Amino acid sequence: MKMWSGRFREPLNQEFERWQRSFPFDQRLLLQELEASSAHARALRKAGVLTAEEQDAVLVGLAAIGKEFTLPIVDEEAEDVHHFVEKQLVARIGDTGKKLHTGRSRNEQIATDLRLYVRDACDQLNACIIEFVSVLLDRAEKAGGAAMPSYTHLQRAEPVLVAHWLLAYCEMFLRDVSRIRDCRVRLNQCPLGSGAIAGATLALDRHAMAAELSFDAPCANSMDATSDRDFAIEFVQAASILGVHLSRWAEEFILFSTQEYGFVRLPESYSTGSSAMPQKQNPDALELIRGKCGRLAGAAQQMLITMKGLPLAYNKDLQETQEPVFEVAETAKMMVKVAAGFMREVDFKYDTMQRAAETGFMNAMAAATYLTRKGVPFRNAHEIVAGAVRIAMQLGCELGALPLATLREIGPEFADDFYGAVSLQSVIDCHAAFGGTATHCVKQAIASTRQRVRAVTEEW
C-alpha cells in the first residue's frame, strides 16, 4: 500500500510506477533516515503523541532495521527509503509504527536525510584529501634539494625544487578542504519540523531535534527548508573543483612518466599493460582520475539545470538531485584515495630531473637579475641576456659555458661572479621572496603546510 494512496481509485501504470521509484538509489540514505526518524520519535514523545512505551518500541524497531539490512536492498514494493522504513517498522511493532509519520512529511524527511548524507560526505572526503596532502608533504620532504624544470606554455621556464612543485598541489587541495568545510557549515541546519511546506502541525521542539542530530539550528523557513538544495549544489561544485585539481595533477604525472620526459617511473600497482604491445605500461589510474573529472563537472551542471526553474516548494524534480550527489560523493572519494596510493609509490627519477633543470637556458632570468644588480635597467638587461642566449644557441652551449670575453662584448657589466650567479643552486636560491622556490623558503613552506594540516585536523 502506498503512503499516499487513500485518495486514489486507479492503480499506477506499472511502467510509470517502476520509473518513478527512488528506492533503488535513495536506499543509500537508510542510516540517515533511521537517525532522523529516531529524533522525530523523541520529539513526538515530548509532544504527547507517543507514550514512553510507544517511543521505546519505535526506537528499538528502528535500531533493528539498521542492524538487519545492508546495502544493496531488494524490495520491489518500497517506493522510497521512507516507505521502506515505515513498512519494516510496522511489520515489527504493528500500528504503533504508523504513528511515527505524525506531524511530518516526506518533503522534510528527504531534505533532512540528504543534508545528513552530504555532511557525512564532506567529512569523509576532507579526511581523504588531508591524507593525500600529507602524502604529498612526505614526498616533498623526501625530495630534499632535488631540482626540476618548471614550465609555462609547456616550455621550460625556470628551475624549481621538486618539493616546491609538489607544494603547489598541496595549496590546491587545501583550498578544496576549505571549500568543502564551508559547504558543511552552511548546510548544517535541520529541516525536521518543516512539514510538507507550511511547518509542522504539532508543537514539536525543532531545536531539540536539530541538536540531537548535531545540526547548528533548525532551518528558519519551512518553505525554503523543504525545497532548498543549495547545499547539494555547493558540495557537487566543490567536488568538481577538486576534480579539476586532481585532473591537472594526473596530467602532469602522465606527461612526466613518458619517455620524452622520464621524470617519474609509474608504480606497477597503479598501471596496466597492453593486450597487443608487450612492452607497454599504461598510466590507467591517472587517466581514470583525469576522465572521471568530467563526471563531477557534469553532475554540477545537471544540478543547476534541475533547480533553475523550480517554483517553491517541493517538486518531484528534486528527486533528480539525489543521484548526482551520491555519484559525486563516491567518485570523488575514490579518486582521492587512488591518487594518494599512487603518490606513495611513484618513483621520482631525480637524476633525469636534475639534468633537465640545468639545460634550456632556464637561468636566463637569473642572468638578467645579475645585471640589474650591477645597475643595468631590467629592460636593457633582458635584451642583453637575450643576445647572450642567441650566441649560446649558435655555439650549442648553455649560458654558463660562454667565455667571459664573449659576454663582455655584449655587456661590459659581466664579470667572473656571473658564473656562480647562474649555477643551478644560485638560480633556485635567488627566488627567496615568500612563496618562492629558494631552499630555505621551501623548508619553511613544508613546515607551515604541515601545521595547517594539523590545524584543520584538530578542528574536526
GIHU-V47117 format. One record per residue. N is the residue number from 0. RES is the residue in one letter. SS is DSSP state (helix for helix, strand for strand, loop for the rest). PHI is phi in whole degrees, 0 to 359 (NA if undefined). PSI is psi in whole degrees, 0 to 359 (999 if undefined). Layout:
N|RES|SS|PHI|PSI + N|RES|SS|PHI|PSI
This chain:
0|M|loop|NA|134 + 1|K|loop|287|156 + 2|M|loop|287|348 + 3|W|loop|234|11 + 4|S|helix|278|356 + 5|G|helix|303|326 + 6|R|helix|278|343 + 7|F|loop|265|148 + 8|R|loop|246|335 + 9|E|loop|258|139 + 10|P|loop|287|159 + 11|L|loop|293|145 + 12|N|loop|304|129 + 13|Q|helix|299|321 + 14|E|helix|294|317 + 15|F|helix|295|321 + 16|E|helix|300|315 + 17|R|helix|296|323 + 18|W|helix|289|326 + 19|Q|helix|269|352 + 20|R|loop|292|139 + 21|S|loop|252|353 + 22|F|helix|302|325 + 23|P|helix|304|333 + 24|F|helix|245|328 + 25|D|helix|280|359 + 26|Q|helix|298|344 + 27|R|helix|300|341 + 28|L|helix|267|14 + 29|L|helix|303|310 + 30|L|helix|296|321 + 31|Q|helix|294|321 + 32|E|helix|296|318 + 33|L|helix|294|320 + 34|E|helix|295|314 + 35|A|helix|292|323 + 36|S|helix|294|324 + 37|S|helix|296|318 + 38|A|helix|296|321 + 39|H|helix|294|322 + 40|A|helix|299|319 + 41|R|helix|293|324 + 42|A|helix|293|322 + 43|L|helix|295|324 + 44|R|helix|296|316 + 45|K|helix|295|329 + 46|A|loop|277|357 + 47|G|loop|84|10 + 48|V|loop|280|321 + 49|L|loop|251|142 + 50|T|loop|283|170 + 51|A|helix|299|320 + 52|E|helix|294|320 + 53|E|helix|293|319 + 54|Q|helix|301|314 + 55|D|helix|298|319 + 56|A|helix|297|317 + 57|V|helix|297|313 + 58|L|helix|295|319 + 59|V|helix|295|318 + 60|G|helix|296|317 + 61|L|helix|297|319 + 62|A|helix|296|322 + 63|A|helix|295|322 + 64|I|helix|298|317 + 65|G|helix|297|325 + 66|K|helix|283|328 + 67|E|helix|282|322 + 68|F|loop|255|136 + 69|T|loop|234|150 + 70|L|loop|283|148 + 71|P|loop|278|151 + 72|I|loop|250|134 + 73|V|loop|256|117 + 74|D|loop|209|106 + 75|E|loop|284|350 + 76|E|loop|263|325 + 77|A|loop|299|127 + 78|E|loop|283|320 + 79|D|loop|206|180 + 80|V|helix|295|329 + 81|H|helix|292|316 + 82|H|helix|297|318 + 83|F|helix|300|314 + 84|V|helix|295|318 + 85|E|helix|297|317 + 86|K|helix|302|311 + 87|Q|helix|295|323 + 88|L|helix|293|314 + 89|V|helix|297|322 + 90|A|helix|298|331 + 91|R|helix|271|318 + 92|I|helix|239|6 + 93|G|helix|78|207 + 94|D|helix|297|339 + 95|T|helix|302|326 + 96|G|helix|298|333 + 97|K|helix|287|341 + 98|K|helix|287|341 + 99|L|helix|298|332 + 100|H|helix|278|0 + 101|T|loop|300|130 + 102|G|loop|76|13 + 103|R|loop|219|171 + 104|S|loop|224|155 + 105|R|helix|297|337 + 106|N|helix|299|316 + 107|E|helix|282|331 + 108|Q|helix|296|311 + 109|I|helix|292|325 + 110|A|helix|297|321 + 111|T|helix|289|312 + 112|D|helix|302|317 + 113|L|helix|291|323 + 114|R|helix|296|317 + 115|L|helix|298|319 + 116|Y|helix|295|313 + 117|V|helix|294|323 + 118|R|helix|299|314 + 119|D|helix|298|319 + 120|A|helix|296|322 + 121|C|helix|300|313 + 122|D|helix|295|316 + 123|Q|helix|293|317 + 124|L|helix|293|318 + 125|N|helix|296|323 + 126|A|helix|298|320 + 127|C|helix|294|320 + 128|I|helix|294|317 + 129|I|helix|299|320 + 130|E|helix|298|318 + 131|F|helix|297|315 + 132|V|helix|298|321 + 133|S|helix|297|322 + 134|V|helix|294|317 + 135|L|helix|301|319 + 136|L|helix|295|319 + 137|D|helix|300|317 + 138|R|helix|290|325 + 139|A|helix|295|316 + 140|E|helix|295|319 + 141|K|helix|293|330 + 142|A|helix|293|335 + 143|G|loop|57|234 + 144|G|loop|266|14 + 145|A|loop|295|139 + 146|A|strand|248|161 + 147|M|strand|206|163 + 148|P|strand|285|146 + 149|S|strand|255|164 + 150|Y|strand|227|143 + 151|T|strand|232|140 + 152|H|loop|57|25 + 153|L|loop|62|19 + 154|Q|strand|248|144 + 155|R|strand|302|134 + 156|A|strand|244|286 + 157|E|strand|218|154 + 158|P|strand|286|144 + 159|V|strand|223|165 + 160|L|strand|286|143 + 161|V|helix|305|321 + 162|A|helix|299|322 + 163|H|helix|295|319 + 164|W|helix|299|314 + 165|L|helix|293|325 + 166|L|helix|295|332 + 167|A|helix|300|320 + 168|Y|helix|289|326 + 169|C|helix|303|318 + 170|E|helix|298|315 + 171|M|helix|302|310 + 172|F|helix|287|331 + 173|L|helix|290|329 + 174|R|helix|295|323 + 175|D|helix|298|317 + 176|V|helix|303|316 + 177|S|helix|296|317 + 178|R|helix|297|315 + 179|I|helix|294|322 + 180|R|helix|295|318 + 181|D|helix|298|320 + 182|C|helix|301|317 + 183|R|helix|298|321 + 184|V|helix|298|315 + 185|R|helix|289|327 + 186|L|helix|281|349 + 187|N|loop|278|54 + 188|Q|strand|234|148 + 189|C|strand|257|122 + 190|P|loop|281|346 + 191|L|loop|306|137 + 192|G|loop|92|6 + 193|S|loop|271|349 + 194|G|loop|66|203 + 195|A|loop|285|324 + 196|I|loop|198|322 + 197|A|loop|261|357 + 198|G|loop|113|165 + 199|A|loop|293|148 + 200|T|loop|271|0 + 201|L|loop|243|160 + 202|A|loop|278|69 + 203|L|loop|279|144 + 204|D|loop|277|90 + 205|R|helix|292|327 + 206|H|helix|293|322 + 207|A|helix|293|319 + 208|M|helix|297|317 + 209|A|helix|299|315 + 210|A|helix|295|321 + 211|E|helix|298|327 + 212|L|loop|266|12 + 213|S|loop|63|29 + 214|F|loop|275|155 + 215|D|loop|286|329 + 216|A|strand|191|164 + 217|P|strand|284|153 + 218|C|loop|300|142 + 219|A|loop|279|340 + 220|N|loop|223|125 + 221|S|helix|295|325 + 222|M|helix|292|317 + 223|D|helix|292|320 + 224|A|helix|301|319 + 225|T|helix|277|342 + 226|S|helix|245|353 + 227|D|loop|286|133 + 228|R|loop|228|21 + 229|D|helix|305|318 + 230|F|helix|298|323 + 231|A|helix|289|319 + 232|I|helix|297|315 + 233|E|helix|301|316 + 234|F|helix|299|313 + 235|V|helix|294|320 + 236|Q|helix|294|317 + 237|A|helix|299|319 + 238|A|helix|293|327 + 239|S|helix|290|326 + 240|I|helix|292|318 + 241|L|helix|305|317 + 242|G|helix|299|321 + 243|V|helix|297|317 + 244|H|helix|296|317 + 245|L|helix|296|322 + 246|S|helix|294|319 + 247|R|helix|295|317 + 248|W|helix|300|313 + 249|A|helix|297|319 + 250|E|helix|298|319 + 251|E|helix|294|320 + 252|F|helix|291|328 + 253|I|helix|297|312 + 254|L|helix|298|313 + 255|F|helix|289|344 + 256|S|loop|273|351 + 257|T|loop|287|159 + 258|Q|loop|296|332 + 259|E|loop|295|326 + 260|Y|loop|263|302 + 261|G|loop|68|29 + 262|F|loop|275|332 + 263|V|strand|225|156 + 264|R|strand|248|124 + 265|L|loop|296|138 + 266|P|loop|287|134 + 267|E|helix|296|332 + 268|S|helix|289|349 + 269|Y|helix|236|27 + 270|S|loop|227|164 + 271|T|strand|228|171 + 272|G|loop|251|187 + 273|S|loop|252|139 + 274|S|loop|286|347 + 275|A|loop|250|321 + 276|M|loop|250|106 + 277|P|loop|300|335 + 278|Q|loop|277|351 + 279|K|loop|286|141 + 280|Q|loop|229|109 + 281|N|strand|259|142 + 282|P|loop|276|59 + 283|D|helix|299|322 + 284|A|helix|301|315 + 285|L|helix|292|320 + 286|E|helix|293|323 + 287|L|helix|292|321 + 288|I|helix|300|314 + 289|R|helix|298|318 + 290|G|helix|289|321 + 291|K|helix|288|346 + 292|C|helix|305|325 + 293|G|helix|296|326 + 294|R|helix|297|317 + 295|L|helix|295|315 + 296|A|helix|295|321 + 297|G|helix|295|321 + 298|A|helix|296|320 + 299|A|helix|298|319 + 300|Q|helix|293|319 + 301|Q|helix|300|317 + 302|M|helix|298|315 + 303|L|helix|297|316 + 304|I|helix|294|322 + 305|T|helix|298|320 + 306|M|helix|274|341 + 307|K|loop|296|332 + 308|G|loop|245|17 + 309|L|loop|274|125 + 310|P|loop|283|163 + 311|L|loop|291|145 + 312|A|loop|246|265 + 313|Y|loop|287|139 + 314|N|loop|224|151 + 315|K|helix|298|338 + 316|D|helix|307|329 + 317|L|helix|297|339 + 318|Q|helix|300|331 + 319|E|helix|285|355 + 320|T|helix|271|353 + 321|Q|helix|281|309 + 322|E|helix|300|319 + 323|P|helix|300|322 + 324|V|helix|295|314 + 325|F|helix|299|314 + 326|E|helix|295|318 + 327|V|helix|295|315 + 328|A|helix|301|315 + 329|E|helix|286|319 + 330|T|helix|292|313 + 331|A|helix|297|318 + 332|K|helix|298|317 + 333|M|helix|292|323 + 334|M|helix|301|316 + 335|V|helix|291|320 + 336|K|helix|298|317 + 337|V|helix|295|319 + 338|A|helix|300|317 + 339|A|helix|295|318 + 340|G|helix|297|317 + 341|F|helix|300|316 + 342|M|helix|295|328 + 343|R|helix|295|326 + 344|E|helix|255|345 + 345|V|loop|297|144 + 346|D|strand|254|119 + 347|F|strand|275|132 + 348|K|loop|263|82 + 349|Y|helix|298|325 + 350|D|helix|297|316 + 351|T|helix|295|318 + 352|M|helix|296|319 + 353|Q|helix|296|314 + 354|R|helix|299|320 + 355|A|helix|294|329 + 356|A|helix|287|345 + 357|E|loop|260|3 + 358|T|loop|232|164 + 359|G|loop|91|17 + 360|F|loop|60|33 + 361|M|loop|286|357 + 362|N|loop|263|12 + 363|A|helix|295|318 + 364|M|helix|293|323 + 365|A|helix|296|325 + 366|A|helix|295|319 + 367|A|helix|294|321 + 368|T|helix|297|321 + 369|Y|helix|305|314 + 370|L|helix|292|324 + 371|T|helix|297|328 + 372|R|loop|288|346 + 373|K|loop|267|5 + 374|G|loop|98|2 + 375|V|loop|279|130 + 376|P|loop|303|144 + 377|F|helix|301|320 + 378|R|helix|299|320 + 379|N|helix|291|319 + 380|A|helix|298|320 + 381|H|helix|302|314 + 382|E|helix|293|320 + 383|I|helix|297|313 + 384|V|helix|292|324 + 385|A|helix|301|321 + 386|G|helix|295|321 + 387|A|helix|295|323 + 388|V|helix|296|318 + 389|R|helix|300|316 + 390|I|helix|296|316 + 391|A|helix|297|321 + 392|M|helix|297|320 + 393|Q|helix|294|324 + 394|L|helix|274|349 + 395|G|loop|72|38 + 396|C|loop|222|174 + 397|E|loop|270|168 + 398|L|helix|303|319 + 399|G|helix|291|352 + 400|A|helix|258|357 + 401|L|loop|289|137 + 402|P|loop|298|147 + 403|L|helix|299|324 + 404|A|helix|299|319 + 405|T|helix|295|317 + 406|L|helix|297|320 + 407|R|helix|290|339 + 408|E|helix|294|330 + 409|I|helix|257|349 + 410|G|loop|198|105 + 411|P|loop|295|349 + 412|E|loop|284|344 + 413|F|loop|295|139 + 414|A|loop|217|181 + 415|D|loop|301|331 + 416|D|loop|288|354 + 417|F|helix|299|320 + 418|Y|helix|294|324 + 419|G|helix|291|327 + 420|A|helix|290|337 + 421|V|loop|251|14 + 422|S|loop|290|159 + 423|L|helix|303|313 + 424|Q|helix|296|320 + 425|S|helix|294|320 + 426|V|helix|297|317 + 427|I|helix|295|314 + 428|D|helix|282|348 + 429|C|loop|285|345 + 430|H|loop|271|66 + 431|A|loop|262|3 + 432|A|loop|289|156 + 433|F|loop|309|131 + 434|G|loop|91|358 + 435|G|loop|271|181 + 436|T|loop|266|4 + 437|A|loop|305|146 + 438|T|helix|305|314 + 439|H|helix|291|327 + 440|C|helix|296|319 + 441|V|helix|291|320 + 442|K|helix|300|316 + 443|Q|helix|296|321 + 444|A|helix|294|320 + 445|I|helix|298|314 + 446|A|helix|296|318 + 447|S|helix|295|319 + 448|T|helix|293|322 + 449|R|helix|299|320 + 450|Q|helix|295|321 + 451|R|helix|295|321 + 452|V|helix|296|316 + 453|R|helix|298|319 + 454|A|helix|296|317 + 455|V|helix|297|317 + 456|T|helix|295|320 + 457|E|helix|291|333 + 458|E|helix|295|333 + 459|W|loop|283|999
